[in-house]
Amino acid sequence: MDSAPPLAPQPSEIESPADVAPAVSISPAPSRLHTYALRTLIWILIGGFLWGSFVEGLHLRRFAFEVSDPIRFLFDMKRNVFWALAGSGPEGMLNQYEKMAPQVPEWQDPNWVPWFDYGPLRMLVMKSWGVWIRHHHPSAVNDTWTDAWQPEYEFTAPVLHFNTAMELLASICAFFLTRLWVRRGNAAQPPPHFCGVWRAVVASLLIWFNPAVLVSGYMWATYDSWVIPWFLLAALLASLDWWFLSGLALAVGAMFKGQQLAVITVFIVWPLIQFRFGAALRWCIGLAVGFAAITSPWLLSYLPAAHLQAAREIQANLAVSQYPPDLFVIHRIFDVPAVIWVFEMLVVAAAVPWLMRTLRPTSAEPQATRFKTFLYSQQAWIIGGVLFIIAAVYWPWLLPQNRHIWYFGLLAGGVLAAATLLLRRRNQPYVLAAVAGGGLLACMQLFHGSHAWWDCAFHYGTIHWPYLIWGRTSNLPALFMERWGWSRDVADVAFTMPAIHLFHLHIDPFDVTSKQMFNTIFAILLPISAIAVGFQARRKDKRMLVALCTPWLLFFCFPVQIQDRYLMFGAASAAIAVGQSVGAAMLGVFLSFVTAAMTLQVMLENCSISNFGQSLADRFPSLCTPDAGDTIYRYINGIHPDVAWGVLAATAIFFYLSLTRSSRPARRLVQD
């Protein structure tokens, strides 16, 4: 028996599209206004948090200065006031360099007190402080300048506020530099709006509350923290492809603290690894222009030789503290021939490209006709008149000074300017900048430009304190000196290289000093770390943030004549390494505490430990006893110099990370 046919489905039983496919809940996309409002709210919260951190940092800085009064390193404070009053006195700031230039070994040897090693911009800050002291504390001017410093916070407040401004700039640069490279290293393109923000906030706070910065800048009250903001700013500008401004920023930083020059190799090799020779050249031009512009008062003026020699004869028989305040009140002569020479080079550099473009035929008109038209033009008469006036005014001054090679500068400027016709027109302003900067610096050789600023601010530091280490520095030279008995003098022989006879190469045995050995290690590792920076930039890898810190760590670990506070350059800059990983940032925190400990050890060994312990007990009676200072010193003293092993290990990790690629997923495109 056949079964009954199935009944036809009723209309109510027919499946709807919703029954065929699973239900999908599609939420409406948030409106653009809602997105902007949410972003604005989050940025307001971030800004409020940063503002609160800024205020607390200000209070912490004031507290650090006041609690450390018993152990403050007074010699440096008194020396700063001495040169502040000298620079703001009748001699003026400019003459201080000629007064203290190490012309003969007796001047500015390690026994001189107080010595003078200030960069021009640092001296400008000191001079401004001296003007403020003369106005607000005139009684200090009447005392002996070596004892003019006063312990009240208000007396030192102007330079402490400048320290704060520099640290704030460093925090801002760390924020933007960290966020930039975290976003570049993000797999999603374009990255989310808040990508890298929290890491950037952490980086800025790690600098703002860095213990090494607080101890060095407000307890000891030095100005080493001025190195950090200009290095980070130069790195940020270079990352944004503003190479000229990056070189300019590093020049400004070097004029504050000469240690900045230790890492210039990084900014030259960085673009070269990317085959961007123009970028490297623009950076060098920016550095030269910055140096020339800041030191132009010394390059374009000089002291008469007879007056300078007479003052130095008196100076040779006195200690620095015994100098009369008007010993070097000598009027500086403005070097007019040098100014005209630089101006001539600029005229040539600007006129040659324009002239060649004017004479270049751009149509079917014959070259002879075009040249004849130009000869009768108004421009030709203007150029001829300007050249005649310059020659007529300049030449009588030129010959008596025997400056017969001046025309080589004009020729070089003209050739350089003519070569710009092969480049893009946007590069021609850099040629004018190069001519101006190079011409000003050349005045030190061709005219009367003084290089005393270089001798005091840069060269003197290399001959001052010729020891393996200074203070309580815990690095590789310290281990060799403290643990393996090497001589403290950098000029002593470390070992003798054996004779080498290889094929046609024959080298006799020769002695190697400890300075040559350790500085050679640094000279080899520094270019490698610079190459690592270039490779990470090419990869757009966030390990770029680690690579930027590595040269400063190498600078502390290996060269001789390094002070304990110099680890702060790498330790504080390592705050940006949080963009790579939290572990890298923690290494930076470790190095910061090591720096703070080394600095505190020097202060405790030269000041009153018991008074410091009593100061802590008065402020924190529930935490500290009057012998807290002795306890702190006992723990800190026990880590020198063996904590150098930890510093070397952290540096090795940074060095390894800077050379390797971070593991990250392949970039993916975001679909619209």
Residue pairs with C-beta under 8 A, 6 or more apart in sequence:
39 193
39 194
42 194
46 197
46 201
49 201
50 201
50 204
53 205
53 208
53 209
54 168
54 208
57 208
57 209
58 164
60 209
60 214
61 160
61 163
61 164
61 214
61 217
61 218
62 153
64 214
64 215
64 218
64 219
65 153
65 156
65 160
65 218
65 219
65 221
66 153
67 219
67 615
67 616
67 619
68 218
68 219
68 220
68 603
68 612
68 615
69 151
69 615
70 607
70 608
70 611
70 612
70 614
70 615
70 629
71 219
71 600
71 603
71 604
71 606
71 607
71 608
71 609
71 611
71 612
71 629
72 151
72 219
72 220
72 221
72 603
72 607
73 220
73 221
73 602
73 603
73 606
73 607
74 149
74 607
75 113
75 114
76 220
76 221
76 222
77 149
77 156
77 221
78 114
78 146
78 147
78 148
78 149
79 113
79 114
79 115
79 146
80 126
80 129
80 149
80 159
81 129
81 130
81 133
81 140
81 145
81 148
81 149
82 114
82 145
82 146
82 148
82 321
83 96
83 114
83 116
83 118
83 123
83 126
83 130
84 126
84 127
84 129
84 130
84 133
85 130
85 133
85 134
85 140
85 141
85 145
85 148
86 96
86 130
86 145
86 325
87 93
87 96
87 123
87 126
87 127
87 130
88 127
88 128
88 130
88 131
88 133
88 134
89 130
89 325
89 326
90 325
90 326
90 329
91 99
91 325
91 326
91 327
91 328
91 329
92 329
93 123
93 124
93 127
94 297
94 298
94 301
94 332
95 303
95 328
95 329
95 330
95 332
96 116
96 123
96 328
97 298
97 450
97 452
97 453
97 455
97 456
97 457
98 303
98 308
98 328
98 450
98 452
99 311
99 315
99 323
99 327
99 328
100 107
100 108
100 115
100 116
100 452
100 456
101 107
101 452
101 455
101 456
102 108
102 455
102 456
102 459
102 460
102 463
103 312
106 316
107 315
107 316
108 115
108 116
108 456
108 460
108 464
110 464
110 465
110 466
112 319
112 320
113 146
113 319
113 320
113 321
114 146
114 320
114 321
115 320
115 460
115 464
116 456
116 460
117 258
117 456
117 457
117 460
117 461
117 464
118 126
118 456
118 457
119 254
119 255
119 256
119 257
119 258
119 453
119 457
119 458
120 255
120 294
120 295
120 298
120 453
120 457
121 252
121 255
121 256
121 294
122 223
122 226
122 255
122 256
122 257
122 457
125 159
125 162
125 223
125 256
126 159
128 158
129 158
129 159
132 158
133 140
133 141
133 148
133 155
134 141
137 150
137 155
140 148
140 149
140 150
140 155
141 148
144 321
145 321
145 325
146 321
149 155
149 156
153 160
156 221
159 221
159 223
160 217
160 218
160 221
163 217
163 218
163 223
163 225
163 226
166 225
166 226
166 228
166 229
167 207
167 208
167 213
167 217
167 225
167 228
167 229
168 208
169 229
169 233
170 207
170 225
170 228
170 229
170 232
170 572
171 204
171 205
171 207
171 208
172 204
173 229
173 232
173 233
173 235
173 236
174 200
174 203
174 204
174 206
174 207
174 232
174 573
174 575
174 576
175 200
175 201
175 203
175 204
176 200
176 236
177 203
177 232
177 235
177 236
177 239
177 545
177 576
178 196
178 199
178 200
178 203
178 204
178 545
178 576
178 578
178 579
179 195
179 196
179 197
179 199
179 200
179 579
180 196
180 236
180 239
180 240
181 196
181 239
181 542
181 544
181 545
181 576
181 579
182 195
182 196
182 199
182 200
182 542
182 545
182 579
183 191
183 195
183 196
184 540
184 542
184 544
185 540
185 541
185 542
185 543
185 544
185 579
185 662
185 664
186 192
186 195
186 196
187 664
187 665
187 666
187 667
187 668
188 195
188 667
188 668
188 670
189 667
189 668
189 669
189 670
190 670
196 579
199 578
199 579
200 579
202 575
202 578
202 585
203 575
203 576
203 578
203 579
203 585
204 575
206 572
206 575
206 578
206 585
206 588
206 589
207 213
207 228
207 572
207 575
210 568
210 571
210 572
210 575
210 592
211 592
211 593
211 595
211 596
212 565
212 567
212 568
212 571
212 572
212 591
212 592
212 593
212 595
212 596
212 599
213 225
213 228
213 568
213 572
213 592
214 596
215 595
215 596
215 599
215 600
216 222
216 224
216 225
216 565
216 568
216 595
216 596
216 599
217 223
217 224
217 225
219 599
219 600
219 603
220 565
220 599
220 602
220 603
222 565
223 256
223 257
224 257
224 259
224 565
224 566
224 568
224 569
225 568
225 572
226 253
226 256
226 257
227 253
227 256
227 257
227 259
227 260
227 569
228 568
228 569
228 572
228 573
229 253
230 249
230 250
230 252
230 253
230 254
230 256
230 260
231 250
231 253
231 260
231 263
231 552
231 569
231 573
232 573
232 576
233 249
233 253
234 246
234 247
234 249
234 250
234 253
234 267
235 246
235 548
237 243
237 245
237 246
237 249
238 246
238 267
238 270
238 271
238 283
239 537
239 544
241 279
243 271
243 279
243 280
243 282
243 283
243 286
244 282
244 283
244 285
244 286
244 289
244 430
244 433
245 286
246 267
246 283
246 286
247 267
247 282
247 283
247 284
247 285
247 286
247 287
247 288
247 289
247 290
248 286
248 287
248 289
248 290
249 286
249 290
250 260
250 264
250 267
250 286
250 287
250 290
251 286
251 287
251 288
251 289
251 290
251 291
251 294
252 290
252 294
253 260
254 260
254 261
254 291
255 290
255 291
255 294
255 295
255 457
258 457
258 458
258 461
259 555
259 566
259 569
261 458
262 551
262 552
262 555
263 526
263 551
263 552
263 555
264 287
265 526
265 527
265 530
265 551
266 526
266 529
266 530
266 533
266 548
266 551
267 283
268 280
268 283
268 284
268 530
269 527
269 530
269 531
269 533
269 534
270 280
270 530
270 533
270 534
270 537
271 277
271 279
271 280
271 283
271 534
272 280
272 534
273 531
273 533
273 534
273 535
273 537
273 538
274 534
274 537
274 538
278 427
281 430
282 430
285 430
285 433
285 434
285 437
286 433
288 434
288 437
288 438
288 441
289 433
289 434
289 436
289 437
290 437
291 437
291 441
292 299
292 436
292 437
292 438
292 440
292 441
293 437
293 440
295 440
295 453
296 440
298 449
298 450
298 451
298 452
298 453
299 338
299 440
299 441
299 443
299 444
299 449
299 450
300 334
300 335
300 338
300 339
300 440
300 443
300 449
301 332
301 333
301 334
301 335
301 450
302 332
302 333
302 335
302 448
302 449
302 450
303 330
303 332
303 333
303 450
304 330
304 333
307 330
308 330
311 327
311 328
311 330
314 327
315 323
315 327
333 448
335 443
335 447
335 448
335 449
336 397
337 394
337 397
337 398
337 401
337 403
337 447
338 443
338 446
338 447
338 448
338 449
340 390
340 393
340 394
340 397
341 394
341 406
341 409
341 439
341 443
341 446
341 447
342 436
342 439
342 440
342 443
343 390
344 390
344 394
344 410
345 409
345 410
345 412
345 413
345 435
345 436
345 439
346 413
346 432
346 435
346 436
346 439
347 386
347 390
348 410
348 413
348 414
348 417
349 413
349 414
349 416
349 417
349 431
349 432
349 435
350 417
350 432
351 383
351 417
352 414
352 417
352 418
353 417
353 418
353 420
353 421
353 428
355 383
356 418
356 421
357 421
358 374
358 379
359 367
359 370
359 371
359 374
361 367
361 370
374 380
398 406
401 447
403 446
403 447
405 446
406 446
409 439
409 442
409 446
413 435
413 439
416 431
416 434
416 435
417 428
417 431
417 435
420 427
420 428
420 431
440 449
441 449
443 449
444 450
444 451
461 561
462 561
464 561
465 561
466 489
466 490
466 491
466 515
466 561
467 488
467 489
467 490
467 560
467 561
468 477
468 478
468 480
468 481
468 486
468 487
468 488
468 489
468 490
468 514
468 518
468 560
468 561
469 475
469 477
469 478
469 481
469 488
469 560
469 561
469 562
469 563
470 561
470 562
470 563
470 564
471 563
471 564
471 565
471 598
471 602
472 564
472 598
472 601
472 602
472 605
472 640
472 641
473 556
473 562
473 563
473 564
473 566
473 598
473 641
474 564
474 594
474 598
474 639
474 640
474 641
474 642
474 643
474 644
474 647
475 556
475 557
475 558
475 562
475 641
475 644
475 647
475 648
476 518
476 521
476 557
476 558
476 644
476 648
477 486
477 514
477 518
477 558
477 559
477 560
477 562
478 640
478 641
478 644
479 641
479 642
479 644
479 645
480 486
480 514
481 487
481 488
481 641
482 640
482 641
483 641
483 642
486 494
486 514
487 514
490 513
490 514
490 515
490 560
490 561
491 513
491 515
492 513
492 514
493 511
493 512
493 513
494 512
494 513
494 514
494 516
494 517
495 511
495 512
495 517
496 509
496 510
496 511
496 512
497 507
497 509
497 510
497 511
497 512
498 509
499 506
499 507
499 508
499 509
500 506
500 507
501 507
514 560
515 560
515 561
518 558
518 559
518 560
519 558
519 559
519 560
521 558
522 554
522 555
522 558
522 559
525 554
525 558
525 655
526 551
526 554
526 555
528 659
529 547
529 550
529 551
529 554
529 655
529 658
530 551
532 547
532 550
532 655
532 658
532 659
533 544
533 547
533 548
533 551
533 658
535 659
536 543
536 544
536 547
536 658
537 544
539 661
541 661
541 662
542 579
542 580
542 662
543 580
543 657
543 658
543 660
543 661
543 662
545 576
545 577
545 578
545 579
545 580
546 577
546 580
546 584
546 654
546 657
546 658
547 657
547 658
548 573
548 576
549 570
549 573
549 574
549 576
549 577
549 588
549 654
550 570
550 651
550 654
550 655
550 658
551 570
552 569
552 570
552 573
553 567
553 570
553 574
553 591
553 647
553 650
553 651
553 654
553 655
554 651
554 655
555 562
555 566
555 569
555 570
556 562
556 566
556 567
556 569
556 570
556 647
556 651
557 644
557 647
557 648
557 651
564 595
564 598
564 599
564 601
564 602
565 595
565 598
565 599
567 591
567 594
567 595
567 598
567 647
568 592
568 595
570 591
570 651
571 588
571 591
571 592
571 594
571 595
572 588
572 592
573 588
574 584
574 585
574 587
574 588
574 591
574 592
574 654
575 585
575 588
577 584
577 585
577 587
577 588
577 654
578 584
578 585
578 588
580 657
580 662
584 653
584 654
584 657
587 650
587 653
587 654
590 646
590 650
591 647
591 650
594 639
594 643
594 646
594 647
597 636
597 639
597 643
598 636
598 640
600 632
600 636
601 633
601 636
601 637
601 640
604 612
604 629
604 632
604 633
604 636
605 633
609 629
609 630
609 633
610 626
610 627
610 629
610 630
611 629
612 628
612 629
613 624
613 625
613 626
613 627
613 628
613 629
613 630
613 631
613 632
614 626
614 629
616 623
616 624
616 628
616 629
617 624
617 625
617 626
617 628
